[in-house]
C-alpha cells in the first residue's frame, strides 16, 4: 500500500503542477497545497475523505485532471464548488 501511495502522491503533485490555479486539499481540518509532495505525504496517510478547493484561470481543467488521478488511485475526493 505504501508504495502505491507514493506513486499516487507523486502523480497528484505532478498533475497539479501543470496548472496555474491554486489547488488545495482539505483533509479533516488541514489544508495542503496539492503541488507540495511533502504536504501530501503527511496527509494522504490516515485520512479517508478529501475535499479539493481549486481557484484560478484553469480551475475547471485542474479539477478534472486532479480528480481523475485521485480516482485512479482509489482515493475518495470531493471537489468543492466555490
C-alpha positions in Angstrom: 0.0 0.0 0.0 2.7 2.5 0.9 4.4 2.1 -2.5 1.1 2.6 -4.2 0.5 5.7 -2.1 4.0 7.1 -3.0 3.1 6.7 -6.7 -0.3 8.4 -6.1 1.4 11.3 -4.3 3.9 12.0 -7.0 1.4 11.7 -9.7 -1.1 14.0 -8.0 1.6 16.7 -7.3 2.9 16.4 -10.9 -0.6 16.8 -12.3 -1.4 19.7 -10.1 1.9 21.4 -11.0 0.7 21.7 -14.7 -1.9 24.2 -13.7 -1.6 27.8 -12.6 -4.7 27.5 -10.4 -4.4 27.2 -6.7 -5.2 23.6 -5.8 -5.7 23.0 -2.1 -6.7 19.7 -0.5 -8.7 19.8 2.7 -8.3 16.7 4.9 -10.0 16.9 8.2 -9.0 20.3 9.5 -5.8 20.6 7.5 -5.3 22.4 4.2 -2.5 21.3 1.9 -1.1 22.7 -1.3 -1.6 19.7 -3.7 1.6 20.8 -5.5 3.6 20.0 -2.4 4.8 16.4 -2.4 5.8 16.7 1.3 2.4 18.1 2.3 0.7 15.2 0.5 3.0 12.6 2.2 1.9 13.8 5.6 -1.8 13.9 4.7 -2.6 11.0 2.4 -1.8 8.5 5.1 -4.7 8.3 7.6 -7.5 10.4 6.1 -10.2 8.8 4.0 -12.2 11.7 2.7 -10.7 14.7 0.9 -12.1 17.9 -0.4 -10.5 19.8 -3.3 -10.6 23.6 -3.5 -9.5 25.0 -6.8 -9.2 28.6 -7.7 -7.7 30.2 -10.8 -7.9 30.7 -14.6 -7.7 27.0 -15.4 -9.7 25.7 -12.5 -12.1 23.6 -14.5 -9.3 21.6 -16.2 -7.4 21.3 -12.9 -10.4 19.9 -11.0 -11.0 17.3 -13.7 -7.3 16.2 -14.1 -6.5 16.1 -10.3 -9.8 14.3 -9.5 -9.0 11.7 -12.2 -5.6 11.0 -10.6 -7.3 10.6 -7.1 -9.9 8.2 -8.6 -7.3 6.2 -10.5 -5.5 5.5 -7.1 -8.7 4.7 -5.3 -8.7 7.9 -3.2 -12.1 9.5 -2.5 -12.1 13.2 -3.2 -14.9 15.6 -3.4 -14.5 18.8 -5.5 -15.9 21.7 -3.5 -18.0 24.2 -5.6 -17.0 27.6 -4.5 
